[in-house]
Amino acid sequence: MIQDEVESQLSAMFDGELPATECELLSRRIDRDENLRGRWSRYALIGAAMRSEPVATARSGFARRVSAALRGAEDSPRLKRGGKMLLSAALSATLVVAVAGLSISLLRDAAVDAGAGSLAQTRTGRGEAGAAVAVGGERDGAVPANAAAPGPSVAALRHGSNGEPVSYVTPVSMSKVNTALRTELADLIVAHSEYSTPLMRRNMLSALVSNEDGADNASPGASAGAPAKSPAGAFDASTAASSASR
Amino acid sequence: MSADASDLSLVRRVQRGERGAYDLLVLKYQHKVVKLVMRYLRNPADAEDVAQEAFVKAYRALPQFRGDSAFYTWLYRIAINTAKNALAARDRNPVSYELDLHNTDDSSDMVSRLKDPETPEGLALTEEIRDTVNHSIEELPEDLRTAIVLRELEGMSYEEIAASMDCPVGTVRSRIFRAREAIDRRLREVFDGGLGRTEELV
């Protein structure tokens, strides 16, 4: 009796005369009931035969195969989308790491340049870069100003006629330069945070902080080591520059 | 509700994400679409593959279907295009027949049979279905026959049939169901006892 009612509902649903709520329930039942699926298909065949429409009987399981193909078609773009997202995330992460690495490298170079450039400033008030004179130190003797000045990385001292340096050069604090660059780098990391994981950001910032520590330690070390190398108290600029560049 | 409206109801359900409703549309139109594609592809297996592809394409395009035309008209166009594309892709010529269609000695029925790329078994089954359905309808009681004819041939809704037959809508629903059951019973007898291919209709 119940089966008759279900089949009666099926007939009404086939004609689009079953209420939507009942359609939904019956659809679920049809999906797992081969008997109902067969009836539904034959109802279509009966109508087509009555209207003398051309029909051909599809092989067994045609609708199931279509359904399986649809599942495959739905899964495949999902996989593709997932793959694209992974690729995008990987590219983003690579980009962030590359930018950060480049920034750190630039930061180091800038720190070296700034450190070396600052050596050109003298305490006597004649410390403009243009006024700096390159020398090889007391051992090399005086050298004409512009001849041996390869660039701002070479600090210079002017020596007096008695061989004593006219002035002593000490590095000024690089904290301002470094702070600006560090801030920029930190901003960069934060700005790209949407492409990185919190762990990655932490690692990057840790690397930055440790690099800052290294830079901070390196600069005082270079300046602190200078007097030791020069018993006369003169700062050996070439040594400082080369040690900084290392 | 007409056949178009009932299809549209299924389409709307599919558009709301109910894929089972599309399964019902496939079950409903698989025989017609396979037959349609067979006009272009000789091999029934190829025709089924292309028909399957057409159904998949239609499903993907269904979100854009607005119901301006009947679902089957829309599906028909997709099936035709898919069949033509399949032919072009395989670099095959459409089915050509070297029959002398002007030879009046051949009956038109025979020519149409030879032109049909369906297998002899398939042709026999199709014919068997048609005969069985027609005979079954003739044997139906008058009220059942009228109800099913008004529904299937005239495309009338239950309400319209009820008005026409001067009976409640529930009675119309029952009559149509009983008519279908009677025809389907005969159909299954034929398949199970004769060709044994009832399962192929699913």
Interface residues (C-beta under 8 A of the other chain):
Chain A: E7 S8 S11 A12 F14 D15 G16 E17 A20 C23 E24 S27 R28 I30 D31 E34 R37 G38 R39 W40 S41 R42 Y43 A44 L45 I46 G47 A48 A49 M50 R51 S52 E53 P54 V55 A56 T57 A58 R59 S60 G61 F62 A63 R65 V66 S67 A69 L70 A73
Chain B: M1 S2 A3 A5 S6 D7 L8 S9 L10 R13 E18 R19 G20 A21 Y22 D23 L24 V26 L27 K28 Y29 Q30 H31 K32 V34 K35 L36 M38 P44 A45 A47 E48 A51 Q52 F55 V56 Y59 R60 E118 G122 L125 T126 I129 R130 T132 V133 N134 I137 I148 V149 R151 E152 L153 S157 Y158 R173 S174 I176 F177 R180 E181 I183 D184 L187 R188 R197 T198 E199 E200 L201 V202
